[in-house]
Amino acid sequence: MDESRYDIGWRTLAGINDEAGERIMSLLNDIAPDMARLVIEFPYGDIYSRPGLDIKTRELITIASLTTLGNARDQLKAHVQNALKSGCTKEEIIEVMMQMSVYAGFPAALNALFVAKEVFQREKK
């Protein structure tokens, strides 16, 4: 029997940040359990698990995208953590955010850098 999208997604996410899956499930389970399932199935079961890019590259791309959105602080924080756990350096994460100042403006890049600073400080402890 083929492995389900959920199982693939859960395995992929657990390989990046096993706490993140548990956290998203607990936050959404009482209000929108279907959304929690979709977050596991689509991004991680269908996209992150594809063979075309490694997880480190996918996390840097995700950080770039979330930086340009400028309104996804919690998601950016989670993906900075994921990036660190996937082997990205602080310098790579900072460079991606600085690069986005060209496309999204300084406010978006600065906000992202402040999120990264918060995550880096918390990871030190």
VENURSUL-V998050 format. One record per backbone hydrogen bond with DSSP energy under -1.0 kcal/mol. CO is the residue of the C=O (numbers start at 1). NH is the residue of the N-H. E is the energy in kcal/mol with one decimal. If there is no record, write none. Layout:
BEGIN
[[CO | NH | E] [CO | NH | E]]
END
This chain:
BEGIN
[[4 | 8 | -2.6] [5 | 9 | -2.9] [6 | 10 | -3.0] [7 | 11 | -2.4] [8 | 12 | -2.6] [9 | 13 | -2.9] [10 | 14 | -2.7] [11 | 15 | -1.6] [13 | 17 | -3.4] [17 | 20 | -1.2] [19 | 23 | -2.3] [20 | 24 | -2.7] [21 | 25 | -2.2] [22 | 26 | -2.3] [23 | 27 | -2.3] [24 | 28 | -1.9] [25 | 29 | -2.2] [28 | 32 | -3.5] [32 | 36 | -1.8] [33 | 37 | -2.2] [34 | 38 | -2.4] [35 | 39 | -2.4] [36 | 40 | -1.4] [37 | 41 | -2.8] [38 | 42 | -2.7] [40 | 45 | -1.2] [41 | 46 | -1.0] [42 | 46 | -1.4] [42 | 47 | -1.6] [43 | 48 | -3.9] [47 | 50 | -2.0] [54 | 58 | -2.2] [55 | 59 | -2.7] [56 | 60 | -2.0] [57 | 61 | -2.4] [58 | 62 | -2.3] [59 | 63 | -2.5] [60 | 64 | -2.1] [61 | 65 | -2.5] [62 | 66 | -2.9] [63 | 67 | -2.3] [64 | 68 | -2.1] [65 | 69 | -1.8] [66 | 70 | -1.6] [72 | 76 | -2.9] [73 | 77 | -2.6] [74 | 78 | -2.0] [75 | 79 | -2.3] [76 | 80 | -2.2] [77 | 81 | -2.0] [78 | 82 | -2.5] [79 | 83 | -2.6] [80 | 84 | -2.3] [81 | 85 | -2.2] [82 | 86 | -1.3] [83 | 88 | -2.6] [84 | 87 | -1.3] [89 | 93 | -2.0] [90 | 94 | -2.7] [91 | 95 | -2.5] [92 | 96 | -2.2] [93 | 97 | -2.1] [94 | 98 | -2.7] [95 | 99 | -2.6] [96 | 100 | -1.6] [98 | 101 | -1.4] [99 | 102 | -1.4] [100 | 104 | -3.5] [105 | 109 | -1.9] [106 | 110 | -3.3] [107 | 111 | -2.6] [108 | 112 | -2.0] [109 | 113 | -2.5] [110 | 114 | -2.3] [111 | 115 | -1.7] [112 | 116 | -2.6] [113 | 117 | -2.6] [114 | 118 | -2.0] [115 | 119 | -2.3] [116 | 120 | -3.2] [117 | 121 | -2.4] [118 | 122 | -2.1] [119 | 123 | -2.7] [120 | 124 | -1.3]]
END
